[in-house]
Structure formats: structure tokens, C-alpha cells
Amino acid sequence: MPIHIKGYTHLGESLLADNLTCPLGDTYKQHFIEVLGKKV
């Protein structure tokens, strides 16, 4: 089943479908924000 990312919180978590959250480590946080910004 594909995972749908709905957003990102100021607490460093990605918001997923079905009201799930997933914490991001400091190592990947900046890259995730850059990629998410390109897709939106």
C-alpha cells in the first residue's frame, strides 16, 4: 500500500494519510523538506 505524505510539522514529523505521523531524524530532515517542497 502506498504511503501518502500530507505535510510536515514544526516538531519534525511528517504527516501521513489516516492521521498517522512519522518522526524524522535530524540527518534526513533538511533533505526531506527540500524534496517535499519540489513535489508540492
C-alpha positions in Angstrom: 0.0 0.0 0.0 1.5 3.4 -0.9 2.1 6.0 1.8 0.7 9.5 1.2 2.6 12.4 2.8 0.2 15.2 3.6 2.6 17.6 5.3 5.3 18.3 7.8 5.1 19.7 11.4 7.4 22.1 13.2 8.1 19.2 15.6 10.0 17.3 12.9 7.3 14.8 12.0 5.8 14.0 8.6 2.0 13.9 8.4 0.7 10.8 6.7 -2.7 9.7 5.5 -5.1 8.3 8.1 -3.8 10.8 10.7 -0.5 9.0 11.2 2.7 10.7 11.9 6.3 9.6 11.4 9.3 11.3 13.2 12.3 12.3 11.0 15.8 12.1 12.2 18.0 15.2 12.1 20.1 13.6 9.4 17.3 13.4 6.9 15.1 16.4 7.9 16.6 19.0 5.6 16.6 16.7 2.5 13.0 15.7 3.2 11.9 19.3 3.4 13.7 20.1 0.1 12.1 17.1 -1.7 8.7 17.8 -0.3 8.9 21.4 -1.5 9.7 20.3 -5.0 6.7 17.9 -5.1 4.1 20.4 -3.8 
